Amino acid sequence: MTPDAICAKKQTTSIDEALANDVLLEVRDIKKYFPVVKGVFSRVVGHVKALDGVSFSVRGGETLGLVGESGCGKTTTGRVILRLVEPTAGEVLFKGKNILRMDQEEMRRLRGEMQVVFQDPYASLNPRLTVGDIVGEPLDIHGVARGAEKKKRVDALLEVVGLSSYHAQRYPHEFSGGQRQRIGIARALALNPKLVVCDEPVSALDVSIQSQILNLLKDLQREFNLTYIFIAHGLAVVKYVSDRVGVMYLGKMVELADSAEIYRRPLHPYTQALMSAIPTPDPEVRKERVILQGDVPSPIDPPKGCRFHTRCGYVQPVCREAEPKFIDTGGGHFVACHWQNVGFHHSA
Protein backbone atom coordinates (compact mmCIF):
# COMPACT_ATOMS: atom_id res chain seq x y z
CA MET A 1 0.00 0.00 0.00
CA THR A 2 1.52 3.30 -1.08
CA PRO A 3 1.32 6.50 0.98
CA ASP A 4 -0.92 8.06 -1.67
CA ALA A 5 -3.39 5.17 -1.39
CA ILE A 6 -4.52 6.13 2.09
CA CYS A 7 -5.23 9.39 3.85
CA ALA A 8 -4.13 8.23 7.30
CA LYS A 9 -0.53 7.63 6.33
CA LYS A 10 2.16 7.44 8.99
CA GLN A 11 3.98 10.68 9.77
CA THR A 12 7.71 10.68 9.00
CA THR A 13 8.86 14.12 10.09
CA SER A 14 11.82 14.50 12.40
CA ILE A 15 9.49 15.73 15.16
CA ASP A 16 7.44 12.54 15.00
CA GLU A 17 10.56 10.38 14.97
CA ALA A 18 11.78 12.17 18.07
CA LEU A 19 8.44 11.58 19.78
CA ALA A 20 8.54 7.85 19.09
CA ASN A 21 10.43 7.12 22.29
CA ASP A 22 9.61 10.29 24.22
CA VAL A 23 6.62 11.41 26.21
CA LEU A 24 3.74 12.40 23.95
CA LEU A 25 1.13 12.98 26.64
CA GLU A 26 1.55 13.93 30.28
CA VAL A 27 -1.32 14.15 32.77
CA ARG A 28 -0.53 16.03 35.97
CA ASP A 29 -2.71 15.83 39.08
CA ILE A 30 -6.00 15.92 37.19
CA LYS A 31 -9.14 16.44 39.27
CA LYS A 32 -12.74 16.44 38.09
CA TYR A 33 -15.56 17.14 40.55
CA PHE A 34 -19.14 17.02 39.30
CA PRO A 35 -21.53 19.15 41.41
CA VAL A 36 -24.48 17.47 43.12
CA VAL A 37 -27.49 19.80 43.16
CA LYS A 38 -30.64 19.55 45.22
CA GLY A 39 -33.91 21.42 45.64
CA VAL A 40 -35.87 23.91 43.58
CA PHE A 41 -32.98 26.38 43.53
CA SER A 42 -30.45 23.74 42.45
CA ARG A 43 -28.27 24.29 45.47
CA VAL A 44 -24.92 22.50 45.36
CA VAL A 45 -24.83 20.05 48.26
CA GLY A 46 -21.71 18.11 47.35
CA HIS A 47 -19.43 16.92 44.58
CA VAL A 48 -18.86 13.59 42.86
CA LYS A 49 -15.09 13.23 42.85
CA ALA A 50 -14.76 11.35 39.58
CA LEU A 51 -11.02 12.10 39.41
CA ASP A 52 -9.04 13.21 42.42
CA GLY A 53 -5.39 13.67 41.55
CA VAL A 54 -4.50 11.37 38.62
CA SER A 55 -1.03 11.61 37.07
CA PHE A 56 0.70 9.56 34.38
CA SER A 57 2.53 9.91 31.08
CA VAL A 58 2.33 8.12 27.73
CA ARG A 59 5.23 7.68 25.33
CA GLY A 60 4.82 8.02 21.60
CA GLY A 61 3.83 4.76 19.91
CA GLU A 62 2.87 2.87 23.07
CA THR A 63 -0.45 1.67 24.46
CA LEU A 64 -1.42 2.54 28.01
CA GLY A 65 -4.28 0.41 29.33
CA LEU A 66 -6.59 1.78 32.03
CA VAL A 67 -8.56 -0.75 34.07
CA GLY A 68 -10.83 -0.73 37.09
CA GLU A 69 -14.40 -1.24 38.21
CA SER A 70 -17.27 0.82 36.80
CA GLY A 71 -17.22 4.33 38.22
CA CYS A 72 -13.49 4.41 38.95
CA GLY A 73 -12.88 7.31 36.55
CA LYS A 74 -11.45 5.61 33.45
CA THR A 75 -13.80 7.17 30.91
CA THR A 76 -13.68 10.56 32.63
CA THR A 77 -9.89 10.44 32.34
CA GLY A 78 -10.15 9.85 28.60
CA ARG A 79 -12.66 12.66 28.16
CA VAL A 80 -10.56 15.11 30.16
CA ILE A 81 -7.50 14.27 28.06
CA LEU A 82 -9.50 15.07 24.92
CA ARG A 83 -11.02 18.09 26.64
CA LEU A 84 -14.51 16.80 26.02
CA VAL A 85 -14.91 17.40 29.75
CA GLU A 86 -13.23 20.36 31.43
CA PRO A 87 -11.26 19.32 34.55
CA THR A 88 -11.60 21.02 37.92
CA ALA A 89 -7.82 21.23 38.33
CA GLY A 90 -4.60 19.86 36.89
CA GLU A 91 -2.69 19.93 33.60
CA VAL A 92 -2.79 17.92 30.38
CA LEU A 93 0.37 18.34 28.31
CA PHE A 94 0.33 17.14 24.70
CA LYS A 95 3.74 17.40 23.03
CA GLY A 96 4.78 19.65 25.90
CA LYS A 97 1.88 22.11 25.58
CA ASN A 98 -0.87 22.44 28.17
CA ILE A 99 -4.05 21.97 26.14
CA LEU A 100 -6.20 23.25 29.00
CA ARG A 101 -4.86 26.76 28.34
CA MET A 102 -5.63 26.67 24.61
CA ASP A 103 -8.44 28.77 23.18
CA GLN A 104 -11.18 27.41 20.94
CA GLU A 105 -9.29 27.90 17.69
CA GLU A 106 -6.12 26.27 19.02
CA MET A 107 -8.15 23.29 20.24
CA ARG A 108 -9.89 22.99 16.87
CA ARG A 109 -6.51 22.66 15.15
CA LEU A 110 -5.35 20.15 17.75
CA ARG A 111 -8.41 17.90 17.36
CA GLY A 112 -6.90 16.24 14.32
CA GLU A 113 -4.03 14.89 16.43
CA MET A 114 -6.23 13.58 19.27
CA GLN A 115 -9.13 11.30 18.37
CA VAL A 116 -11.46 8.82 20.09
CA VAL A 117 -13.09 5.47 19.39
CA PHE A 118 -16.28 5.26 21.43
CA GLN A 119 -17.64 2.28 23.33
CA ASP A 120 -21.03 1.94 21.64
CA PRO A 121 -20.70 1.35 17.87
CA TYR A 122 -24.44 1.93 17.50
CA ALA A 123 -24.89 5.23 19.35
CA SER A 124 -21.64 6.78 18.13
CA LEU A 125 -22.66 6.84 14.44
CA ASN A 126 -25.28 9.22 13.05
CA PRO A 127 -28.05 7.01 11.58
CA ARG A 128 -29.05 9.76 9.12
CA LEU A 129 -25.67 9.91 7.40
CA THR A 130 -24.12 7.44 5.01
CA VAL A 131 -20.85 5.81 5.97
CA GLY A 132 -19.07 7.99 3.43
CA ASP A 133 -20.44 11.13 5.07
CA ILE A 134 -19.57 9.87 8.58
CA VAL A 135 -15.95 9.08 7.72
CA GLY A 136 -15.58 12.15 5.54
CA GLU A 137 -17.08 14.63 8.00
CA PRO A 138 -13.74 15.36 9.78
CA LEU A 139 -12.19 16.09 6.39
CA ASP A 140 -14.93 18.64 5.70
CA ILE A 141 -14.75 20.30 9.11
CA HIS A 142 -10.98 20.76 8.98
CA GLY A 143 -10.90 21.64 5.29
CA VAL A 144 -8.58 18.77 4.43
CA ALA A 145 -10.34 17.47 1.32
CA ARG A 146 -13.53 17.88 -0.65
CA GLY A 147 -15.16 16.44 -3.74
CA ALA A 148 -13.31 13.69 -5.57
CA GLU A 149 -10.30 13.94 -3.26
CA LYS A 150 -12.49 13.40 -0.20
CA LYS A 151 -14.16 10.37 -1.78
CA LYS A 152 -10.74 8.92 -2.60
CA ARG A 153 -9.59 9.37 0.98
CA VAL A 154 -12.80 7.91 2.44
CA ASP A 155 -12.55 4.84 0.19
CA ALA A 156 -8.93 4.36 1.24
CA LEU A 157 -9.81 4.65 4.94
CA LEU A 158 -12.56 2.06 4.62
CA GLU A 159 -10.15 -0.34 2.95
CA VAL A 160 -7.58 0.22 5.72
CA VAL A 161 -10.08 -0.95 8.37
CA GLY A 162 -11.22 -4.00 6.39
CA LEU A 163 -14.28 -2.64 4.59
CA SER A 164 -14.85 -1.91 0.91
CA SER A 165 -15.36 1.33 -0.98
CA TYR A 166 -18.95 0.43 -1.90
CA HIS A 167 -19.83 0.44 1.82
CA ALA A 168 -19.57 4.25 1.70
CA GLN A 169 -23.06 4.47 0.19
CA ARG A 170 -24.72 2.49 2.96
CA TYR A 171 -26.16 3.57 6.31
CA PRO A 172 -25.01 2.42 9.79
CA HIS A 173 -28.11 0.25 10.39
CA GLU A 174 -27.02 -1.98 7.50
CA PHE A 175 -23.88 -3.12 9.34
CA SER A 176 -23.08 -5.48 12.20
CA GLY A 177 -21.60 -4.26 15.48
CA GLY A 178 -18.07 -5.17 14.47
CA GLN A 179 -18.41 -3.43 11.12
CA ARG A 180 -19.78 -0.33 12.82
CA GLN A 181 -16.78 -0.21 15.09
CA ARG A 182 -14.54 -0.43 12.03
CA ILE A 183 -16.38 2.61 10.67
CA GLY A 184 -15.74 4.44 13.94
CA ILE A 185 -12.05 3.57 13.72
CA ALA A 186 -11.89 4.82 10.11
CA ARG A 187 -13.44 8.11 11.22
CA ALA A 188 -10.88 8.41 14.02
CA LEU A 189 -8.01 7.91 11.53
CA ALA A 190 -9.28 10.44 9.00
CA LEU A 191 -7.08 13.32 10.23
CA ASN A 192 -3.86 11.36 10.81
CA PRO A 193 -3.99 11.45 14.64
CA LYS A 194 -1.05 10.77 16.91
CA LEU A 195 -3.13 9.87 19.98
CA VAL A 196 -6.32 7.77 19.98
CA VAL A 197 -8.38 7.22 23.12
CA CYS A 198 -10.12 3.83 22.82
CA ASP A 199 -13.00 3.91 25.31
CA GLU A 200 -13.91 0.22 25.77
CA PRO A 201 -13.99 -0.30 22.00
CA VAL A 202 -14.80 -4.02 22.15
CA SER A 203 -17.00 -4.34 25.25
CA ALA A 204 -20.24 -4.06 23.24
CA LEU A 205 -19.15 -6.67 20.66
CA ASP A 206 -19.49 -10.42 20.50
CA VAL A 207 -16.48 -12.32 21.78
CA SER A 208 -15.92 -13.75 18.30
CA ILE A 209 -15.58 -10.21 16.90
CA GLN A 210 -13.52 -8.72 19.71
CA SER A 211 -10.27 -10.36 18.62
CA GLN A 212 -10.72 -9.05 15.06
CA ILE A 213 -11.06 -5.46 16.27
CA LEU A 214 -8.14 -5.82 18.70
CA ASN A 215 -5.90 -7.20 15.97
CA LEU A 216 -7.01 -4.38 13.67
CA LEU A 217 -6.07 -1.79 16.29
CA LYS A 218 -2.65 -3.37 16.79
CA ASP A 219 -2.01 -3.52 13.04
CA LEU A 220 -2.99 0.13 12.62
CA GLN A 221 -0.75 1.12 15.50
CA ARG A 222 2.26 -0.51 13.88
CA GLU A 223 1.46 0.94 10.47
CA PHE A 224 0.79 4.53 11.53
CA ASN A 225 2.80 4.77 14.77
CA LEU A 226 -0.34 5.49 16.77
CA THR A 227 -0.39 6.03 20.51
CA TYR A 228 -3.33 4.49 22.36
CA ILE A 229 -4.99 5.01 25.69
CA PHE A 230 -7.00 1.81 25.91
CA ILE A 231 -9.83 1.83 28.46
CA ALA A 232 -11.41 -1.53 29.31
CA HIS A 233 -12.89 -3.79 31.97
CA GLY A 234 -11.51 -7.05 30.59
CA LEU A 235 -8.04 -7.62 32.03
CA ALA A 236 -7.22 -10.29 29.46
CA VAL A 237 -8.00 -7.79 26.69
CA VAL A 238 -5.83 -5.11 28.30
CA LYS A 239 -2.95 -7.55 28.69
CA TYR A 240 -3.12 -8.41 24.98
CA VAL A 241 -2.96 -4.84 23.67
CA SER A 242 -1.12 -2.79 26.32
CA ASP A 243 2.54 -1.95 26.84
CA ARG A 244 1.79 -0.51 30.28
CA VAL A 245 -1.24 -0.84 32.54
CA GLY A 246 -2.70 1.64 35.02
CA VAL A 247 -5.17 0.43 37.65
CA MET A 248 -7.73 2.95 38.90
CA TYR A 249 -9.93 2.87 41.98
CA LEU A 250 -12.45 5.51 43.05
CA GLY A 251 -10.88 8.36 41.09
CA LYS A 252 -7.28 7.45 41.93
CA MET A 253 -4.46 5.65 40.15
CA VAL A 254 -3.37 2.89 42.55
CA GLU A 255 -0.83 1.03 40.41
CA LEU A 256 1.04 1.59 37.15
CA ALA A 257 3.66 -0.65 35.54
CA ASP A 258 4.73 -2.45 32.39
CA SER A 259 2.10 -4.94 31.30
CA ALA A 260 4.24 -8.05 31.83
CA GLU A 261 5.40 -6.81 35.24
CA ILE A 262 1.98 -5.94 36.62
CA TYR A 263 0.47 -9.25 35.53
CA ARG A 264 3.43 -11.18 36.91
CA ARG A 265 3.75 -9.27 40.19
CA PRO A 266 0.74 -7.13 41.15
CA LEU A 267 1.56 -5.17 44.29
CA HIS A 268 -1.63 -3.37 45.26
CA PRO A 269 -4.26 -5.61 46.92
CA TYR A 270 -6.92 -4.22 44.59
CA THR A 271 -4.83 -5.17 41.55
CA GLN A 272 -4.30 -8.62 43.05
CA ALA A 273 -8.05 -9.08 43.38
CA LEU A 274 -8.60 -8.04 39.75
CA MET A 275 -5.88 -10.38 38.50
CA SER A 276 -7.30 -13.31 40.45
CA ALA A 277 -10.60 -12.88 38.60
CA ILE A 278 -9.09 -13.45 35.14
CA PRO A 279 -10.55 -16.73 33.79
CA THR A 280 -8.11 -19.58 33.19
CA PRO A 281 -8.62 -21.43 29.88
CA ASP A 282 -7.41 -24.73 31.36
CA PRO A 283 -10.22 -26.26 33.50
CA GLU A 284 -7.66 -28.36 35.38
CA VAL A 285 -5.83 -25.29 36.66
CA ARG A 286 -7.14 -23.90 39.93
CA LYS A 287 -6.12 -20.55 41.30
CA GLU A 288 -7.04 -18.79 44.48
CA ARG A 289 -9.61 -16.04 44.12
CA VAL A 290 -9.30 -12.84 46.13
CA ILE A 291 -12.84 -11.90 47.07
CA LEU A 292 -13.35 -8.25 47.91
CA GLN A 293 -15.76 -7.52 50.73
CA GLY A 294 -18.45 -4.86 50.51
CA ASP A 295 -19.20 -2.36 47.77
CA VAL A 296 -17.25 0.51 46.25
CA PRO A 297 -17.67 3.58 48.51
CA SER A 298 -19.51 6.62 47.20
CA PRO A 299 -17.34 9.06 45.22
CA ILE A 300 -19.36 11.86 46.82
CA ASP A 301 -17.87 11.04 50.22
CA PRO A 302 -14.78 8.83 49.68
CA PRO A 303 -13.12 7.26 52.73
CA LYS A 304 -10.39 9.10 54.56
CA GLY A 305 -6.85 7.86 54.07
CA CYS A 306 -6.45 5.06 51.54
CA ARG A 307 -9.71 4.83 49.60
CA PHE A 308 -9.38 1.06 49.34
CA HIS A 309 -9.05 0.43 53.08
CA THR A 310 -12.77 -0.37 53.51
CA ARG A 311 -12.32 -3.50 51.34
CA CYS A 312 -8.67 -4.36 51.92
CA GLY A 313 -7.60 -7.53 53.71
CA TYR A 314 -4.29 -5.92 54.75
CA VAL A 315 -5.76 -2.77 56.32
CA GLN A 316 -3.89 -1.21 59.24
CA PRO A 317 -4.55 1.96 61.31
CA VAL A 318 -2.31 4.08 59.09
CA CYS A 319 -4.44 3.14 56.05
CA ARG A 320 -7.50 4.73 57.66
CA GLU A 321 -5.75 8.00 58.46
CA ALA A 322 -3.15 8.84 55.80
CA GLU A 323 -3.40 8.71 52.02
CA PRO A 324 -0.55 6.61 50.56
CA LYS A 325 1.85 8.24 48.12
CA PHE A 326 2.07 7.02 44.54
CA ILE A 327 5.74 6.04 44.39
CA ASP A 328 8.10 4.04 42.17
CA THR A 329 9.02 0.75 43.86
CA GLY A 330 11.63 0.08 41.17
CA GLY A 331 11.78 -0.24 37.42
CA GLY A 332 8.88 2.11 36.81
CA HIS A 333 6.46 0.05 38.90
CA PHE A 334 4.36 2.66 40.72
CA VAL A 335 1.97 1.81 43.54
CA ALA A 336 -0.05 3.72 46.13
CA CYS A 337 -0.04 1.40 49.16
CA HIS A 338 1.33 2.00 52.66
CA TRP A 339 2.64 -1.55 52.95
CA GLN A 340 4.44 -1.41 49.63
CA ASN A 341 5.86 2.01 50.43
CA VAL A 342 7.62 0.65 53.51
CA GLY A 343 8.91 -2.40 51.68
CA PHE A 344 6.37 -5.02 52.73
CA HIS A 345 5.23 -7.20 49.82
CA HIS A 346 2.03 -9.18 50.25
CA SER A 347 1.58 -12.14 47.96
CA ALA A 348 -1.18 -12.42 45.37
PyMOL commands that set and color helices and strands:
alter all, ss='L'
color gray80, all
select helices_A, chain A and resi 3-5+14-19+74-81+99-101+104-113+131-141+147-160+165-169+172-174+177-189+207-224+235-241+259-264+269-276+317-321+338-341
alter helices_A, ss='H'
color red, helices_A
select strands_A, chain A and resi 23-38+43-59+63-67+89-94+97-98+114-117+195-199+227-231+244-249+252-258+327-328+334-335
alter strands_A, ss='S'
color yellow, strands_A
deselect
rebuild
show_as cartoon
